[in-house]
Amino acid sequence: MNLDTLIREVNPAPAETVPGPDSFEARAILEHLRIESSPRRRRPVLVGGLTLGSLGAAAAAALLVANLLPGSPARPTSAAAATFVHLAKVAASQPATSPPGPGQYEYTESDGSNDDCTNEGSTSFYCYFLPEQRQIWIGADGSGRILETFGTLSFVTPADRAAWVSAGSPSISTTPSDTTFGPHTLSDGPGDLASLPTDPSALGAELSARKIEGGPPGPAEDFVQIGDLLRETDASPALRAAVYQVAADIPGAILLGTVTDHSGRSGIGIARVNDDGVEQEYVFDPTTSALLGEEQLATSVNAGGEGVSAGTVLGWAVYLSSGIVDSLSDTPTGTVTPAPPVTCTAVTTPPTTLPGAVPVPGTVPGSDVYPAICKG
């Protein structure tokens, strides 16, 4: 066996698997190198306890590429940061947009699936997946509509199905849902995005102080709220650019490279693993910076405390269509059935509060917890 054969066998990044110099991954790494460039001397790069200078040229190059490319065992978080910086530039280059005006709504259509569970600690505790097709209209005054249809449910684990059978196989509703919300009652994420700063430093300070949304402190929640600012919202290109700049400073993010969402679309994946072992992954359109989809993945046994095996997808969503429309039955491509009468109205005093919740200024007190009373 000659040296060339040996190198080919141990090469962790064969040429046919390496993205080309014009790929998104290569541009992101180049962007990072430009950002971090400095005239000062650097210490030798260590790979597996060896300096690159102590290896043959071909083997050293292969190991260096393996440590830089997404999909390698040790993906650098700096590649994710560089990708967020690139997405910020893409967002900033998009045409300016305006939020919905009076009588208008931000519309989003999505498909997804999430796990749902009965009350933990009960004698009949079990979890299941329920596929969903969702349409949502959100007005500037907090009014709107949510129209949902559901697919065939499945149980998260065989133990969950056994627990359901043991409980008498109770009916689990998959009946379509159609709810109309009055003003100040549809709280599906951050409100009044037009009032948020587009300066990354100011936006990052508000996000980490939980002035945009309530929630626990720390980078895990920061990463979750990045998604909250992007999904089913009318975030302007300038705000999206600031959001991505803030995301670039969140530690622990990893670049997954080019991935495919659950609708088959190709995008750039960036993820972060939470303390409970659940990986939150976002998929972005590299040409517009829009959020295409997301996924929650168990990276270890019992991740999320649900008794699942590593690799289990705990939830996902893809965002298929969005735009500003003029009524609760309009979509960007046509119309749907008229909205039912309003069944959810705002309350001035919440029926209860959530310990540690941070009220958002300018909203109904406690609206981040219990925004409305809904009848029917």
BAVEXRO-800335 format. One record per residue (C-alpha): residue number from 0; residue in three letters; y, x, z. Coordinates in Angstrom, 1 decimal, padded with zeros to 4 digits. Example, Ala and Ser with C-alpha at 12.3 -4.5 7.8 and 13.67 -1.06 7.14 Angstrom:
2
R   n res      y      x      z
R   0 ALA -004.5  012.3  007.8
R   1 SER -001.1  013.7  007.1
This chain:
376
R   n res      y      x      z
R   0 MET  000.0  000.0  000.0
R   1 ASN  003.3  001.5 -001.0
R   2 LEU  006.7  001.2  000.7
R   3 ASP  008.0 -001.5 -001.7
R   4 THR  005.0 -003.7 -001.1
R   5 LEU  005.4 -003.3  002.7
R   6 ILE  009.1 -004.3  002.5
R   7 ARG  008.2 -007.4  000.5
R   8 GLU  005.6 -008.5  003.0
R   9 VAL  007.9 -008.2  006.1
R  10 ASN  011.1 -009.2  004.4
R  11 PRO  012.3 -012.3  006.4
R  12 ALA  014.7 -013.3  003.6
R  13 PRO  013.1 -013.1  000.2
R  14 ALA  015.6 -013.1 -002.6
R  15 GLU  014.5 -016.4 -004.0
R  16 THR  015.4 -018.1 -000.6
R  17 VAL  018.8 -016.5 -000.2
R  18 PRO  021.8 -018.6 -001.3
R  19 GLY  023.8 -017.0 -004.1
R  20 PRO  027.2 -015.4 -003.6
R  21 ASP  029.0 -018.6 -004.6
R  22 SER  027.1 -020.8 -002.2
R  23 PHE  028.9 -022.6  000.7
R  24 GLU  027.0 -020.5  003.2
R  25 ALA  028.1 -017.3  001.6
R  26 ARG  031.7 -018.4  001.5
R  27 ALA  031.6 -019.4  005.1
R  28 ILE  030.3 -016.0  006.2
R  29 LEU  032.9 -014.3  004.0
R  30 GLU  035.6 -016.4  005.6
R  31 HIS  034.4 -015.3  009.0
R  32 LEU  034.4 -011.7  008.0
R  33 ARG  037.9 -012.0  006.8
R  34 ILE  039.0 -013.7  010.0
R  35 GLU  037.3 -011.1  012.2
R  36 SER  038.2 -008.0  010.1
R  37 SER  039.8 -005.2  012.0
R  38 PRO  040.6 -001.5  011.2
R  39 ARG  039.1 -000.3  014.5
R  40 ARG  035.7  001.4  014.6
R  41 ARG  032.8 -000.9  015.5
R  42 ARG  029.7 -000.1  017.4
R  43 PRO  026.5  000.1  015.3
R  44 VAL  025.0 -003.3  014.6
R  45 LEU  021.7 -003.8  016.6
R  46 VAL  018.9 -005.8  015.1
R  47 GLY  015.8 -006.1  017.2
R  48 GLY  016.7 -003.0  019.2
R  49 LEU  017.3 -000.8  016.1
R  50 THR  020.5  000.2  014.5
R  51 LEU  020.8 -000.6  010.8
R  52 GLY  021.3  003.1  010.2
R  53 SER  017.8  003.9  011.5
R  54 LEU  016.1  001.5  009.0
R  55 GLY  015.4  001.9  005.3
R  56 ALA  018.2  000.4  003.2
R  57 ALA  016.2 -002.5  001.8
R  58 ALA  014.7 -003.4  005.2
R  59 ALA  018.1 -003.1  006.9
R  60 ALA  019.6 -005.4  004.3
R  61 ALA  016.9 -007.9  004.7
R  62 LEU  017.2 -008.0  008.5
R  63 LEU  021.0 -008.3  008.4
R  64 VAL  020.8 -011.2  005.9
R  65 ALA  018.2 -012.9  008.2
R  66 ASN  020.6 -012.7  011.1
R  67 LEU  023.5 -014.1  009.1
R  68 LEU  021.9 -016.8  007.1
R  69 PRO  021.4 -020.4  008.3
R  70 GLY  017.8 -021.2  008.9
R  71 SER  017.0 -017.8  010.4
R  72 PRO  015.6 -017.6  014.0
R  73 ALA  018.9 -016.3  015.4
R  74 ARG  021.7 -018.1  013.6
R  75 PRO  025.1 -016.8  014.8
R  76 THR  027.5 -019.4  016.2
R  77 SER  030.3 -017.6  014.4
R  78 ALA  028.9 -018.9  011.1
R  79 ALA  029.4 -022.5  012.3
R  80 ALA  032.9 -021.7  013.4
R  81 ALA  033.7 -020.2  010.0
R  82 THR  032.3 -023.3  008.3
R  83 PHE  034.4 -025.6  010.5
R  84 VAL  037.5 -023.5  009.5
R  85 HIS  036.5 -023.9  005.8
R  86 LEU  036.1 -027.7  006.3
R  87 ALA  039.5 -027.8  007.8
R  88 LYS  041.0 -026.3  004.7
R  89 VAL  039.0 -028.7  002.5
R  90 ALA  040.3 -031.7  004.6
R  91 ALA  043.9 -030.4  004.4
R  92 SER  043.7 -030.3  000.6
R  93 GLN  042.8 -034.0  000.3
R  94 PRO  045.4 -036.6 -000.7
R  95 ALA  047.4 -038.2  002.2
R  96 THR  046.2 -041.6  003.4
R  97 SER  047.8 -044.4  005.5
R  98 PRO  046.2 -046.4  008.3
R  99 PRO  045.5 -050.1  007.9
R 100 GLY  048.6 -052.2  008.0
R 101 PRO  049.0 -055.7  009.5
R 102 GLY  046.1 -057.9  008.4
R 103 GLN  044.2 -055.0  007.1
R 104 TYR  041.0 -053.4  008.3
R 105 GLU  039.1 -050.1  008.1
R 106 TYR  035.7 -050.9  006.7
R 107 THR  032.6 -048.8  007.0
R 108 GLU  029.0 -049.5  005.9
R 109 SER  026.2 -047.5  007.4
R 110 ASP  022.4 -047.4  007.8
R 111 GLY  020.7 -045.9  010.8
R 112 SER  018.2 -046.1  013.5
R 113 ASN  018.5 -045.5  017.3
R 114 ASP  016.1 -045.6  020.2
R 115 ASP  016.6 -048.4  022.7
R 116 CYS  014.9 -048.8  026.1
R 117 THR  014.3 -051.5  028.7
R 118 ASN  015.8 -050.9  032.2
R 119 GLU  014.6 -047.5  033.5
R 120 GLY  012.7 -047.8  036.7
R 121 SER  011.4 -051.3  035.9
R 122 THR  007.7 -052.0  035.9
R 123 SER  007.8 -052.5  032.1
R 124 PHE  009.9 -049.6  030.9
R 125 TYR  009.5 -048.7  027.2
R 126 CYS  011.5 -047.4  024.3
R 127 TYR  011.5 -048.3  020.6
R 128 PHE  013.3 -047.5  017.4
R 129 LEU  015.2 -050.3  015.5
R 130 PRO  016.4 -049.6  012.0
R 131 GLU  019.9 -051.1  011.3
R 132 GLN  022.2 -051.9  008.4
R 133 ARG  025.7 -052.1  009.8
R 134 GLN  029.1 -053.2  008.4
R 135 ILE  032.2 -053.0  010.6
R 136 TRP  035.8 -054.0  010.1
R 137 ILE  038.4 -052.5  012.5
R 138 GLY  042.0 -053.7  012.5
R 139 ALA  045.0 -051.8  013.7
R 140 ASP  045.4 -054.4  016.5
R 141 GLY  041.8 -053.8  017.8
R 142 SER  040.4 -057.0  016.2
R 143 GLY  037.6 -056.9  013.7
R 144 ARG  034.0 -057.8  012.9
R 145 ILE  030.5 -056.2  013.2
R 146 LEU  027.8 -057.5  010.9
R 147 GLU  024.3 -056.1  011.6
R 148 THR  020.8 -056.7  010.1
R 149 PHE  017.7 -055.0  011.5
R 150 GLY  014.4 -053.7  010.1
R 151 THR  010.9 -053.4  011.6
R 152 LEU  010.9 -051.8  015.0
R 153 SER  008.5 -049.0  016.0
R 154 PHE  007.8 -047.5  019.4
R 155 VAL  009.0 -044.0  020.3
R 156 THR  005.6 -042.9  021.7
R 157 PRO  002.1 -044.4  022.0
R 158 ALA  002.8 -044.7  025.8
R 159 ASP  005.8 -046.9  025.0
R 160 ARG  003.7 -049.2  023.0
R 161 ALA  001.1 -049.3  025.7
R 162 ALA  003.8 -050.2  028.3
R 163 TRP  005.0 -053.0  026.0
R 164 VAL  001.5 -054.4  025.6
R 165 SER  001.0 -054.1  029.4
R 166 ALA  004.2 -056.1  029.9
R 167 GLY  002.7 -059.0  027.8
R 168 SER  004.1 -057.9  024.4
R 169 PRO  007.5 -059.6  025.0
R 170 SER  009.5 -060.5  021.9
R 171 ILE  012.1 -058.0  020.9
R 172 SER  014.9 -059.6  018.9
R 173 THR  015.6 -058.4  015.4
R 174 THR  017.8 -061.4  014.5
R 175 PRO  020.9 -060.5  012.5
R 176 SER  024.1 -060.3  014.4
R 177 ASP  027.6 -061.3  013.2
R 178 THR  030.4 -061.1  015.8
R 179 THR  034.2 -061.5  015.3
R 180 PHE  036.5 -059.8  017.8
R 181 GLY  040.0 -060.9  018.8
R 182 PRO  042.9 -058.4  019.2
R 183 HIS  042.4 -055.5  021.6
R 184 THR  038.7 -056.2  022.0
R 185 LEU  036.8 -054.1  019.4
R 186 SER  036.5 -050.7  021.1
R 187 ASP  034.1 -048.7  018.9
R 188 GLY  035.6 -045.2  019.5
R 189 PRO  039.0 -043.6  019.8
R 190 GLY  041.9 -046.0  019.2
R 191 ASP  045.2 -045.5  017.4
R 192 LEU  044.3 -042.3  015.6
R 193 ALA  047.7 -042.2  014.0
R 194 SER  049.3 -041.3  017.3
R 195 LEU  047.1 -038.3  017.8
R 196 PRO  048.6 -034.8  017.3
R 197 THR  047.6 -033.0  014.1
R 198 ASP  048.3 -029.6  015.7
R 199 PRO  044.9 -028.2  016.6
R 200 SER  046.0 -026.7  019.9
R 201 ALA  047.6 -030.0  021.1
R 202 LEU  044.6 -032.0  019.8
R 203 GLY  042.1 -029.7  021.5
R 204 ALA  044.0 -030.0  024.8
R 205 GLU  043.9 -033.8  024.7
R 206 LEU  040.2 -033.8  023.8
R 207 SER  039.1 -031.4  026.5
R 208 ALA  041.3 -033.3  029.1
R 209 ARG  039.5 -036.5  028.0
R 210 LYS  042.8 -038.2  027.2
R 211 ILE  041.5 -039.4  023.9
R 212 GLU  038.2 -040.8  025.3
R 213 GLY  036.7 -040.8  028.7
R 214 GLY  033.6 -038.8  029.4
R 215 PRO  032.2 -035.8  031.3
R 216 PRO  033.8 -032.4  030.9
R 217 GLY  032.3 -029.6  028.9
R 218 PRO  031.5 -028.4  025.4
R 219 ALA  028.6 -030.8  024.9
R 220 GLU  030.8 -033.8  025.3
R 221 ASP  033.5 -032.1  023.2
R 222 PHE  031.0 -031.8  020.3
R 223 VAL  030.1 -035.5  020.7
R 224 GLN  033.7 -036.6  020.6
R 225 ILE  034.2 -034.6  017.3
R 226 GLY  031.9 -037.1  015.8
R 227 ASP  033.6 -040.0  017.5
R 228 LEU  036.9 -039.0  015.8
R 229 LEU  035.2 -039.0  012.4
R 230 ARG  032.8 -041.9  012.2
R 231 GLU  034.0 -045.4  011.4
R 232 THR  037.6 -044.3  011.7
R 233 ASP  040.7 -044.1  009.5
R 234 ALA  041.3 -040.4  010.4
R 235 SER  043.8 -038.9  008.0
R 236 PRO  043.1 -035.7  006.1
R 237 ALA  045.6 -033.9  008.4
R 238 LEU  043.8 -035.2  011.5
R 239 ARG  040.4 -034.3  010.1
R 240 ALA  041.7 -030.8  009.5
R 241 ALA  042.8 -030.5  013.1
R 242 VAL  039.5 -031.9  014.3
R 243 TYR  037.6 -029.2  012.4
R 244 GLN  039.9 -026.5  013.8
R 245 VAL  039.2 -027.8  017.3
R 246 ALA  035.4 -027.9  016.5
R 247 ALA  035.5 -024.3  015.5
R 248 ASP  036.3 -023.3  019.1
R 249 ILE  033.5 -025.3  020.7
R 250 PRO  030.8 -022.8  021.8
R 251 GLY  027.2 -023.2  021.0
R 252 ALA  027.4 -024.7  017.5
R 253 ILE  025.0 -023.5  014.9
R 254 LEU  025.2 -023.6  011.1
R 255 LEU  022.1 -025.3  009.6
R 256 GLY  023.2 -024.6  006.0
R 257 THR  022.6 -027.1  003.2
R 258 VAL  020.7 -030.1  004.5
R 259 THR  019.8 -033.6  003.2
R 260 ASP  020.8 -036.7  005.1
R 261 HIS  018.7 -039.8  005.6
R 262 SER  020.0 -041.3  002.4
R 263 GLY  019.1 -038.2  000.3
R 264 ARG  022.6 -036.8  000.0
R 265 SER  023.1 -033.0  000.2
R 266 GLY  025.6 -031.7  002.7
R 267 ILE  026.4 -029.0  005.2
R 268 GLY  024.7 -029.3  008.6
R 269 ILE  026.2 -028.1  011.8
R 270 ALA  024.5 -028.8  015.2
R 271 ARG  024.6 -028.2  018.9
R 272 VAL  021.8 -028.5  021.4
R 273 ASN  022.8 -030.3  024.6
R 274 ASP  021.5 -029.4  028.1
R 275 ASP  018.9 -032.1  027.9
R 276 GLY  017.3 -030.5  024.8
R 277 VAL  018.7 -033.0  022.3
R 278 GLU  020.3 -031.5  019.2
R 279 GLN  023.3 -033.4  017.8
R 280 GLU  023.6 -032.7  014.1
R 281 TYR  026.4 -033.6  011.8
R 282 VAL  026.2 -033.5  008.0
R 283 PHE  029.5 -033.0  006.1
R 284 ASP  030.4 -033.4  002.4
R 285 PRO  031.5 -029.8  001.4
R 286 THR  033.8 -031.2 -001.3
R 287 THR  035.8 -033.7  000.8
R 288 SER  035.0 -032.7  004.4
R 289 ALA  033.9 -036.3  005.1
R 290 LEU  031.2 -037.0  007.7
R 291 LEU  028.1 -038.1  005.6
R 292 GLY  025.7 -038.6  008.5
R 293 GLU  024.3 -037.5  011.8
R 294 GLU  021.0 -037.1  013.6
R 295 GLN  019.8 -036.6  017.2
R 296 LEU  016.7 -034.4  017.3
R 297 ALA  014.4 -033.5  020.3
R 298 THR  014.1 -029.7  020.4
R 299 SER  011.7 -029.6  023.3
R 300 VAL  009.0 -031.7  025.0
R 301 ASN  010.6 -034.7  026.9
R 302 ALA  014.1 -033.9  025.5
R 303 GLY  016.4 -036.7  026.5
R 304 GLY  014.0 -037.7  029.2
R 305 GLU  012.0 -040.0  026.9
R 306 GLY  008.6 -038.2  026.9
R 307 VAL  008.8 -037.3  023.3
R 308 SER  007.5 -034.2  021.5
R 309 ALA  009.6 -031.5  020.0
R 310 GLY  010.8 -032.4  016.5
R 311 THR  011.1 -036.2  017.2
R 312 VAL  014.2 -037.8  015.6
R 313 LEU  015.7 -039.9  018.3
R 314 GLY  018.4 -041.4  016.2
R 315 TRP  020.3 -041.1  012.9
R 316 ALA  023.0 -042.7  010.8
R 317 VAL  024.4 -042.3  007.3
R 318 TYR  027.9 -043.5  006.3
R 319 LEU  027.6 -045.0  002.8
R 320 SER  030.9 -046.7  002.1
R 321 SER  034.4 -046.9  003.6
R 322 GLY  037.9 -047.9  002.8
R 323 ILE  040.8 -050.2  003.8
R 324 VAL  040.3 -053.9  003.0
R 325 ASP  042.5 -057.0  003.3
R 326 SER  040.2 -059.4  005.2
R 327 LEU  037.1 -059.6  007.3
R 328 SER  035.0 -060.6  004.3
R 329 ASP  036.2 -057.9  001.9
R 330 THR  034.4 -054.7  001.2
R 331 PRO  035.5 -051.8 -001.1
R 332 THR  033.1 -053.2 -003.7
R 333 GLY  033.2 -057.0 -003.3
R 334 THR  032.9 -059.6 -000.6
R 335 VAL  030.4 -060.9  002.0
R 336 THR  030.1 -064.2  003.8
R 337 PRO  033.2 -065.3  005.7
R 338 ALA  033.5 -064.1  009.3
R 339 PRO  032.5 -066.5  012.1
R 340 PRO  035.1 -067.7  014.6
R 341 VAL  036.3 -065.3  017.3
R 342 THR  033.8 -065.1  020.2
R 343 CYS  035.2 -062.0  021.9
R 344 THR  038.5 -062.0  023.8
R 345 ALA  040.3 -059.3  025.7
R 346 VAL  040.4 -059.3  029.5
R 347 THR  043.3 -058.0  031.6
R 348 THR  041.0 -057.0  034.6
R 349 PRO  037.7 -055.5  033.8
R 350 PRO  034.7 -057.1  035.6
R 351 THR  033.6 -053.7  036.8
R 352 THR  034.3 -050.1  036.4
R 353 LEU  032.3 -047.0  035.5
R 354 PRO  032.5 -044.2  038.1
R 355 GLY  034.4 -041.2  036.5
R 356 ALA  035.7 -043.1  033.5
R 357 VAL  039.1 -042.1  032.3
R 358 PRO  041.2 -045.0  031.1
R 359 VAL  043.1 -044.3  027.8
R 360 PRO  046.8 -044.9  028.1
R 361 GLY  048.1 -047.9  026.1
R 362 THR  044.9 -049.9  026.2
R 363 VAL  043.8 -052.8  028.3
R 364 PRO  042.9 -051.4  031.7
R 365 GLY  039.2 -050.4  031.7
R 366 SER  038.9 -051.2  028.0
R 367 ASP  036.9 -048.0  027.4
R 368 VAL  034.3 -049.5  029.7
R 369 TYR  034.4 -053.3  029.3
R 370 PRO  036.9 -054.2  026.5
R 371 ALA  036.1 -057.9  026.2
R 372 ILE  034.2 -060.9  027.2
R 373 CYS  032.1 -062.3  024.4
R 374 LYS  030.6 -065.7  024.3
R 375 GLY  027.5 -066.7  022.5
